[in-house]
């Protein structure tokens, strides 16, 4: 999840942006990895994988099938990923206005 060039290669090769692994979508996993990385290392919170997945068409309002139906948007909000929450809010406004 931290290898953006590999992620791009997989998606360009036909990978499904909404595919689930372990009950979570790529976007759910991105939120989890970004928060864990920040928590474990003390480095600043980042949002690059989440932003890339949004740009590729991931839907933060799509509930996971195996993850108790939680959306990535909700997961980010509850877990305090304020950068992803801000991105999702802006994504939602743009979607409503189009």
N, CA, C and O atoms as a MOPAC input file, in Angstrom:
PM7 MOZYME 1SCF
protein

 N      0.80400 1    -1.21100 1     0.00000 1
 C      0.00000 1     0.00000 1     0.00000 1
 C      0.84400 1     1.27200 1     0.00000 1
 O      0.32200 1     2.34700 1    -0.29500 1
 N      2.09200 1     1.18100 1     0.31300 1
 C      2.91100 1     2.39400 1     0.32100 1
 C      3.70900 1     2.55600 1    -0.96400 1
 O      4.45800 1     3.52300 1    -1.10500 1
 N      3.56200 1     1.63300 1    -1.89500 1
 C      4.29800 1     1.65800 1    -3.15100 1
 C      3.37600 1     2.17500 1    -4.25300 1
 O      2.71600 1     1.40000 1    -4.94500 1
 N      3.34300 1     3.50800 1    -4.40300 1
 C      2.43800 1     4.11700 1    -5.38400 1
 C      2.72400 1     3.67900 1    -6.81900 1
 O      1.77600 1     3.42200 1    -7.56000 1
 N      3.98500 1     3.58100 1    -7.24900 1
 C      4.21600 1     3.10300 1    -8.61900 1
 C      3.66600 1     1.69300 1    -8.85800 1
 O      3.11000 1     1.41600 1    -9.92100 1
 N      3.81700 1     0.81300 1    -7.88400 1
 C      3.27300 1    -0.53900 1    -8.01700 1
 C      1.74900 1    -0.50200 1    -8.03800 1
 O      1.12200 1    -1.20700 1    -8.83000 1
 N      1.15800 1     0.30500 1    -7.18500 1
 C     -0.29700 1     0.43800 1    -7.16500 1
 C     -0.80100 1     0.93200 1    -8.51400 1
 O     -1.78700 1     0.41300 1    -9.03700 1
 N     -0.13600 1     1.92500 1    -9.07700 1
 C     -0.50800 1     2.44200 1   -10.40100 1
 C     -0.40700 1     1.33900 1   -11.45200 1
 O     -1.29500 1     1.18900 1   -12.29100 1
 N      0.67000 1     0.57600 1   -11.40000 1
 C      0.86900 1    -0.51900 1   -12.35400 1
 C     -0.24800 1    -1.55400 1   -12.24800 1
 O     -0.76400 1    -2.02200 1   -13.26300 1
 N     -0.61600 1    -1.90700 1   -11.03400 1
 C     -1.68500 1    -2.89200 1   -10.82700 1
 C     -3.02900 1    -2.37200 1   -11.34300 1
 O     -3.77500 1    -3.10900 1   -11.98700 1
 N     -3.33300 1    -1.11500 1   -11.06100 1
 C     -4.59900 1    -0.53800 1   -11.52600 1
 C     -4.59300 1    -0.35100 1   -13.03300 1
 O     -5.60400 1    -0.59800 1   -13.69000 1
 N     -3.46200 1     0.08500 1   -13.59300 1
 C     -3.35900 1     0.22100 1   -15.04800 1
 C     -3.50000 1    -1.13300 1   -15.73900 1
 O     -3.96600 1    -1.21300 1   -16.87600 1
 N     -3.09900 1    -2.18300 1   -15.05100 1
 C     -3.19000 1    -3.53800 1   -15.59300 1
 C     -4.56600 1    -4.15700 1   -15.45400 1
 O     -4.76000 1    -5.32300 1   -15.79700 1
 N     -5.52300 1    -3.39000 1   -14.95400 1
 C     -6.89200 1    -3.89300 1   -14.85100 1
 C     -7.35300 1    -4.23400 1   -13.45600 1
 O     -8.44500 1    -4.77600 1   -13.28400 1
 N     -6.54600 1    -3.92900 1   -12.45300 1
 C     -6.96100 1    -4.18900 1   -11.07500 1
 C     -8.23100 1    -3.41400 1   -10.73600 1
 O     -8.41600 1    -2.28100 1   -11.17900 1
 N     -9.08700 1    -4.02500 1    -9.95900 1
 C    -10.36700 1    -3.43300 1    -9.57600 1
 C    -10.17400 1    -2.49300 1    -8.38900 1
 O     -9.74800 1    -2.92300 1    -7.31800 1
 N    -10.48300 1    -1.22900 1    -8.57600 1
 C    -10.31600 1    -0.21800 1    -7.53400 1
 C    -11.15600 1    -0.53900 1    -6.28900 1
 O    -10.81700 1    -0.11100 1    -5.18600 1
 N    -12.24900 1    -1.29000 1    -6.46500 1
 C    -13.14200 1    -1.60700 1    -5.34900 1
 C    -13.00700 1    -3.04300 1    -4.85200 1
 O    -13.80800 1    -3.49900 1    -4.03600 1
 N    -11.99500 1    -3.75200 1    -5.34300 1
 C    -11.79200 1    -5.12900 1    -4.89500 1
 C    -11.51800 1    -5.14600 1    -3.39800 1
 O    -10.84100 1    -4.26600 1    -2.86700 1
 N    -12.04600 1    -6.14900 1    -2.73500 1
 C    -11.85200 1    -6.27000 1    -1.29600 1
 C    -10.88700 1    -7.39400 1    -0.95500 1
 O    -10.89500 1    -8.45800 1    -1.57400 1
 N    -10.06100 1    -7.13100 1     0.04100 1
 C     -9.15600 1    -8.12800 1     0.61100 1
 C     -9.34000 1    -8.06400 1     2.11300 1
 O     -9.20900 1    -7.00000 1     2.71800 1
 N     -9.63800 1    -9.18500 1     2.70200 1
 C     -9.85700 1    -9.19800 1     4.13900 1
 C    -11.05100 1    -8.35900 1     4.55200 1
 O    -11.10400 1    -7.85400 1     5.67400 1
 N    -12.01900 1    -8.20700 1     3.63800 1
 C    -13.23500 1    -7.47000 1     3.94700 1
 C    -13.13000 1    -5.96500 1     3.77400 1
 O    -14.07000 1    -5.23900 1     4.09900 1
 N    -11.99100 1    -5.48200 1     3.26100 1
 C    -11.80800 1    -4.04700 1     3.09500 1
 C    -11.35300 1    -3.72400 1     1.67500 1
 O    -10.61900 1    -4.49600 1     1.05700 1
 N    -11.79300 1    -2.58300 1     1.16900 1
 C    -11.36000 1    -2.12700 1    -0.14500 1
 C     -9.95500 1    -1.54000 1    -0.05300 1
 O     -9.41500 1    -1.35200 1     1.03700 1
 N     -9.37900 1    -1.25600 1    -1.20800 1
 C     -8.07100 1    -0.59400 1    -1.22900 1
 C     -8.11000 1     0.72900 1    -0.46500 1
 O     -7.15700 1     1.08100 1     0.23000 1
 N     -9.21400 1     1.45300 1    -0.59800 1
 C     -9.32600 1     2.73200 1     0.09200 1
 C     -9.36700 1     2.54800 1     1.60600 1
 O     -8.74600 1     3.31600 1     2.33900 1
 N    -10.08500 1     1.54900 1     2.07300 1
 C    -10.09500 1     1.24700 1     3.50800 1
 C     -8.67300 1     0.90700 1     3.98100 1
 O     -8.22100 1     1.39300 1     5.01800 1
 N     -7.98600 1     0.07100 1     3.20900 1
 C     -6.62300 1    -0.31200 1     3.57600 1
 C     -5.69600 1     0.90200 1     3.59000 1
 O     -4.83100 1     1.01500 1     4.45900 1
 N     -5.87300 1     1.80900 1     2.63000 1
 C     -5.03500 1     3.01100 1     2.58300 1
 C     -5.21200 1     3.83400 1     3.85500 1
 O     -4.23200 1     4.28700 1     4.44800 1
 N     -6.44500 1     4.02500 1     4.26500 1
 C     -6.72100 1     4.77300 1     5.50200 1
 C     -6.02000 1     4.09500 1     6.67900 1
 O     -5.35800 1     4.75300 1     7.48200 1
 N     -6.17200 1     2.79100 1     6.77000 1
 C     -5.58200 1     2.02500 1     7.86500 1
 C     -4.06100 1     2.13700 1     7.87000 1
 O     -3.46000 1     2.36800 1     8.91900 1
 N     -3.43800 1     1.97600 1     6.70900 1
 C     -1.97500 1     2.03100 1     6.61800 1
 C     -1.45700 1     3.43700 1     6.93000 1
 O     -0.45400 1     3.58900 1     7.62700 1
 N     -2.13000 1     4.44900 1     6.42300 1
 C     -1.68700 1     5.82400 1     6.68200 1
 C     -1.77300 1     6.16600 1     8.16600 1
 O     -0.87900 1     6.81800 1     8.70700 1
 N     -2.83100 1     5.73300 1     8.81600 1
 C     -2.96800 1     5.98800 1    10.25300 1
 C     -1.93500 1     5.18700 1    11.03100 1
 O     -1.27300 1     5.72600 1    11.91700 1
 N     -1.78900 1     3.90000 1    10.70800 1
 C     -0.82400 1     3.05200 1    11.41700 1
 C      0.60100 1     3.57600 1    11.25900 1
 O      1.37300 1     3.60000 1    12.21800 1
 N      0.94000 1     3.99500 1    10.04700 1
 C      2.28300 1     4.51700 1     9.80300 1
 C      2.55000 1     5.74500 1    10.67100 1
 O      3.62100 1     5.87200 1    11.26600 1
 N      1.59300 1     6.62600 1    10.73700 1
 C      1.71500 1     7.83500 1    11.56800 1
 C      1.85100 1     7.46500 1    13.04900 1
 O      2.70300 1     7.99700 1    13.76000 1
 N      1.00900 1     6.55900 1    13.48900 1
 C      0.99500 1     6.16100 1    14.90100 1
 C      2.27800 1     5.44400 1    15.29800 1
 O      2.83800 1     5.71000 1    16.36100 1
 N      2.74100 1     4.54000 1    14.45100 1
 C      3.89800 1     3.71600 1    14.79500 1
 C      5.22800 1     4.45000 1    14.66800 1
 O      6.16200 1     4.17100 1    15.42000 1
 N      5.32400 1     5.38100 1    13.72900 1
 C      6.60700 1     6.04200 1    13.49600 1
 C      6.68800 1     7.44200 1    14.09100 1
 O      7.78300 1     7.96100 1    14.30600 1
 N      5.54800 1     8.05200 1    14.35600 1
 C      5.54200 1     9.42500 1    14.82100 1
 C      5.75300 1    10.43000 1    13.69600 1
 O      5.77700 1    11.63900 1    13.92800 1
 N      5.90400 1     9.92200 1    12.47400 1
 C      6.03600 1    10.79700 1    11.30300 1
 C      4.70600 1    11.49800 1    11.06100 1
 O      3.67000 1    11.03900 1    11.54100 1
 N      4.72300 1    12.60700 1    10.31900 1
 C      3.46300 1    13.28800 1    10.01900 1
 C      2.48300 1    12.37700 1     9.26700 1
 O      2.88300 1    11.52000 1     8.47900 1
 N      1.23300 1    12.58400 1     9.52600 1
 C      0.18000 1    11.87000 1     8.83300 1
 C      0.24200 1    12.22100 1     7.34800 1
 O      0.44000 1    13.38100 1     6.99000 1
 N      0.07600 1    11.22900 1     6.49600 1
 C      0.07000 1    11.51700 1     5.06800 1
 C     -1.18200 1    10.93700 1     4.42700 1
 O     -1.89400 1    10.13900 1     5.03700 1
 N     -1.44000 1    11.34500 1     3.19800 1
 C     -2.69200 1    10.99700 1     2.53900 1
 C     -2.47600 1    10.67400 1     1.05500 1
 O     -3.42800 1    10.68200 1     0.27500 1
 N     -1.23300 1    10.39000 1     0.66600 1
 C     -0.93500 1    10.22400 1    -0.74800 1
 C     -1.62600 1     9.02200 1    -1.39000 1
 O     -2.13300 1     9.13700 1    -2.50600 1
 N     -1.65900 1     7.89200 1    -0.72600 1
 C     -2.31500 1     6.71600 1    -1.30900 1
 C     -3.81900 1     6.93900 1    -1.39200 1
 O     -4.44400 1     6.60700 1    -2.39800 1
 N     -4.39300 1     7.49500 1    -0.34400 1
 C     -5.82200 1     7.80800 1    -0.34900 1
 C     -6.16200 1     8.76100 1    -1.49100 1
 O     -7.13600 1     8.54100 1    -2.21200 1
 N     -5.37400 1     9.81100 1    -1.66100 1
 C     -5.62600 1    10.77700 1    -2.73300 1
 C     -5.51700 1    10.12000 1    -4.10400 1
 O     -6.32600 1    10.38900 1    -4.99100 1
 N     -4.52800 1     9.26900 1    -4.27500 1
 C     -4.36100 1     8.58600 1    -5.56100 1
 C     -5.55500 1     7.67500 1    -5.85000 1
 O     -6.06500 1     7.64800 1    -6.97000 1
 N     -5.98900 1     6.94000 1    -4.85100 1
 C     -7.14300 1     6.05600 1    -5.05600 1
 C     -8.40500 1     6.84600 1    -5.38500 1
 O     -9.19900 1     6.41200 1    -6.21900 1
 N     -8.60400 1     7.98900 1    -4.75000 1
 C     -9.73400 1     8.85300 1    -5.09500 1
 C     -9.63800 1     9.30600 1    -6.54900 1
 O    -10.62700 1     9.29800 1    -7.28200 1
 N     -8.43700 1     9.69900 1    -6.95200 1
 C     -8.22800 1    10.14600 1    -8.33200 1
 C     -8.51100 1     9.03400 1    -9.33100 1
 O     -8.89700 1     9.29800 1   -10.46900 1
 N     -8.31900 1     7.79500 1    -8.90600 1
 C     -8.54700 1     6.65300 1    -9.79600 1
 C     -9.98800 1     6.13900 1    -9.74700 1
 O    -10.33300 1     5.19100 1   -10.45100 1
 N    -10.81800 1     6.75600 1    -8.92800 1
 C    -12.23200 1     6.39100 1    -8.92300 1
 C    -12.75400 1     5.66600 1    -7.70400 1
 O    -13.90700 1     5.23200 1    -7.69500 1
 N    -11.94400 1     5.52300 1    -6.68000 1
 C    -12.43400 1     4.89200 1    -5.44900 1
 C    -13.52000 1     5.77000 1    -4.83000 1
 O    -13.46000 1     6.99800 1    -4.89200 1
 N    -14.50200 1     5.11900 1    -4.24100 1
 C    -15.64300 1     5.81800 1    -3.65400 1
 C    -15.57300 1     5.72700 1    -2.13100 1
 O    -15.75800 1     4.64300 1    -1.57800 1
 N    -15.31000 1     6.84000 1    -1.43700 1
 C    -15.20800 1     6.79400 1     0.02400 1
 C    -16.53500 1     6.48500 1     0.71700 1
 O    -16.55400 1     6.17700 1     1.90900 1
 N    -17.62800 1     6.56500 1    -0.01100 1
 C    -18.94400 1     6.27800 1     0.58100 1
 C    -19.38900 1     4.83700 1     0.33700 1
 O    -20.47600 1     4.44100 1     0.75700 1
 N    -18.55400 1     4.06200 1    -0.33700 1
 C    -18.88700 1     2.66000 1    -0.61200 1
 C    -18.58200 1     1.81700 1     0.62000 1
 O    -17.43200 1     1.73400 1     1.05200 1
 N    -19.61700 1     1.19000 1     1.18600 1
 C    -19.36200 1     0.34000 1     2.36000 1
 C    -18.65600 1    -0.94900 1     1.94100 1
 O    -18.88100 1    -1.46800 1     0.84800 1
 N    -17.82000 1    -1.44400 1     2.81100 1
 C    -17.16700 1    -2.72100 1     2.54900 1
 C    -18.18600 1    -3.83000 1     2.78800 1
 O    -19.06700 1    -3.70900 1     3.63900 1
 N    -18.05400 1    -4.89700 1     2.03300 1
 C    -18.96000 1    -6.02800 1     2.20600 1
 C    -18.58500 1    -6.86100 1     3.42000 1
 O    -19.45300 1    -7.34400 1     4.14600 1
 N    -17.29500 1    -7.02500 1     3.63300 1
 C    -16.84900 1    -7.88500 1     4.72400 1
 C    -16.42500 1    -7.14600 1     5.97000 1
 O    -16.13400 1    -7.77400 1     6.98800 1
 N    -16.38200 1    -5.84200 1     5.91800 1
 C    -15.91400 1    -5.05500 1     7.05400 1
 C    -17.03900 1    -4.40300 1     7.82900 1
 O    -16.92300 1    -3.24800 1     8.23700 1
 N    -18.11800 1    -5.12300 1     8.03700 1
 C    -19.27200 1    -4.64300 1     8.80100 1
 C    -19.97600 1    -3.46300 1     8.12500 1
 O    -20.69500 1    -2.71500 1     8.78700 1
 N    -19.77600 1    -3.29100 1     6.81600 1
 C    -20.47700 1    -2.25300 1     6.08300 1
 C    -20.00500 1    -0.84300 1     6.35200 1
 O    -20.73000 1     0.11000 1     6.06900 1
 N    -18.81400 1    -0.68500 1     6.88800 1
 C    -18.26600 1     0.63600 1     7.20400 1
 C    -17.67900 1     1.25000 1     5.93600 1
 O    -17.02700 1     0.56100 1     5.15200 1
 N    -17.91100 1     2.54100 1     5.73700 1
 C    -17.31600 1     3.23000 1     4.60100 1
 C    -15.90900 1     3.71200 1     4.96600 1
 O    -15.58100 1     3.86700 1     6.14200 1
 N    -15.09000 1     3.94500 1     3.94500 1
 C    -13.75300 1     4.49700 1     4.18800 1
 C    -13.86900 1     5.89900 1     4.78500 1
 O    -13.05000 1     6.30100 1     5.61200 1
 N    -14.88400 1     6.62900 1     4.36400 1
 C    -15.11700 1     7.97200 1     4.89800 1
 C    -15.35900 1     7.91300 1     6.40400 1
 O    -14.77700 1     8.69000 1     7.16100 1
 N    -16.20700 1     7.00600 1     6.82900 1
 C    -16.50600 1     6.85800 1     8.25700 1
 C    -15.25900 1     6.39500 1     9.02500 1
 O    -14.95900 1     6.89800 1    10.10800 1
 N    -14.55100 1     5.43900 1     8.44800 1
 C    -13.34800 1     4.91700 1     9.07700 1
 C    -12.33500 1     6.04000 1     9.31500 1
 O    -11.75100 1     6.13500 1    10.39500 1
 N    -12.12900 1     6.88400 1     8.30800 1
 C    -11.18300 1     7.99700 1     8.43400 1
 C    -11.62100 1     8.96200 1     9.53000 1
 O    -10.80500 1     9.41000 1    10.33500 1
 N    -12.90700 1     9.27800 1     9.55800 1
 C    -13.42400 1    10.22000 1    10.55300 1
 C    -13.26600 1     9.67100 1    11.97000 1
 O    -12.75500 1    10.35700 1    12.85600 1
 N    -13.70300 1     8.44800 1    12.17300 1
 C    -13.66700 1     7.83800 1    13.50800 1
 C    -12.23400 1     7.66200 1    14.00500 1
 O    -11.95200 1     7.84300 1    15.19000 1
 N    -11.32900 1     7.30600 1    13.08600 1
 C     -9.94500 1     7.04100 1    13.47500 1
 C     -9.06700 1     8.29500 1    13.46800 1
 O     -7.86600 1     8.21000 1    13.72400 1
 N     -9.65600 1     9.45100 1    13.18000 1
 C     -8.92600 1    10.70100 1    13.27500 1
 C     -7.99800 1    11.01700 1    12.11400 1
 O     -7.04300 1    11.77800 1    12.27300 1
 N     -8.26800 1    10.44100 1    10.95000 1
 C     -7.44700 1    10.75800 1     9.76800 1
 C     -8.02000 1    12.02800 1     9.14500 1
 O     -8.78400 1    11.98100 1     8.18100 1
 N     -7.63200 1    13.15300 1     9.71900 1
 C     -8.21900 1    14.44500 1     9.33400 1
 C     -7.87300 1    14.83800 1     7.90200 1
 O     -8.66000 1    15.53000 1     7.25600 1
 N     -6.73400 1    14.42100 1     7.39300 1
 C     -6.39200 1    14.73600 1     6.00100 1
 C     -7.33100 1    14.01600 1     5.03300 1
 O     -7.83200 1    14.62000 1     4.08500 1
 N     -7.56400 1    12.73500 1     5.27200 1
 C     -8.47500 1    11.98300 1     4.41600 1
 C     -9.90000 1    12.51500 1     4.55700 1
 O    -10.62900 1    12.60800 1     3.56900 1
 N    -10.29400 1    12.85900 1     5.76500 1
 C    -11.62700 1    13.40800 1     5.98400 1
 C    -11.81600 1    14.68900 1     5.17900 1
 O    -12.86900 1    14.88800 1     4.57300 1
 N    -10.82100 1    15.54800 1     5.16800 1
 C    -10.90500 1    16.78600 1     4.38400 1
 C    -10.99900 1    16.48500 1     2.88700 1
 O    -11.76800 1    17.12300 1     2.16900 1
 N    -10.22100 1    15.52000 1     2.42500 1
 C    -10.30500 1    15.11400 1     1.01400 1
 C    -11.69700 1    14.58900 1     0.67100 1
 O    -12.27300 1    14.95100 1    -0.35500 1
 N    -12.21800 1    13.74800 1     1.52500 1
 C    -13.53200 1    13.16000 1     1.27000 1
 C    -14.62900 1    14.22000 1     1.26800 1
 O    -15.55700 1    14.15800 1     0.46200 1
 N    -14.52000 1    15.18300 1     2.16600 1
 C    -15.51500 1    16.26000 1     2.19100 1
 C    -15.49000 1    17.04500 1     0.88500 1
 O    -16.54300 1    17.35800 1     0.32900 1
 N    -14.30600 1    17.36100 1     0.39700 1
 C    -14.18100 1    18.09500 1    -0.86200 1
 C    -14.65100 1    17.24800 1    -2.04300 1
 O    -15.29800 1    17.76200 1    -2.95600 1
 N    -14.33300 1    15.96200 1    -2.03100 1
 C    -14.76800 1    15.02500 1    -3.06500 1
 C    -16.29400 1    15.00200 1    -3.11900 1
 O    -16.88300 1    15.00100 1    -4.20000 1
 N    -16.92300 1    14.98400 1    -1.95800 1
 C    -18.37600 1    14.93200 1    -1.87300 1
 C    -19.00400 1    16.20400 1    -2.44200 1
 O    -19.99700 1    16.13000 1    -3.16600 1
 N    -18.43900 1    17.36400 1    -2.12400 1
 C    -18.95400 1    18.64100 1    -2.63600 1
 C    -18.82700 1    18.67400 1    -4.15200 1
 O    -19.77200 1    19.06800 1    -4.83600 1
 N    -17.70700 1    18.28000 1    -4.68100 1
 C    -17.48400 1    18.28500 1    -6.13400 1
 C    -18.45400 1    17.32400 1    -6.82300 1
 O    -18.97800 1    17.63000 1    -7.89400 1
 N    -18.68800 1    16.17400 1    -6.21500 1
 C    -19.59900 1    15.19000 1    -6.80100 1
 C    -21.03200 1    15.73000 1    -6.83900 1
 O    -21.75100 1    15.53900 1    -7.82000 1
 N    -21.43100 1    16.39600 1    -5.77400 1
 C    -22.78500 1    16.96200 1    -5.71700 1
 C    -22.97500 1    18.07600 1    -6.73800 1
 O    -24.07600 1    18.24900 1    -7.26100 1
 N    -21.92700 1    18.82900 1    -7.03000 1
 C    -22.01900 1    19.95100 1    -7.94700 1
 C    -21.85300 1    19.56000 1    -9.41300 1
 O    -21.99700 1    20.40500 1   -10.29700 1
 N    -21.55600 1    18.30900 1    -9.67500 1
 C    -21.37300 1    17.92100 1   -11.08300 1
 C    -22.60100 1    17.30200 1   -11.68500 1
 O    -22.59300 1    16.92800 1   -12.85800 1

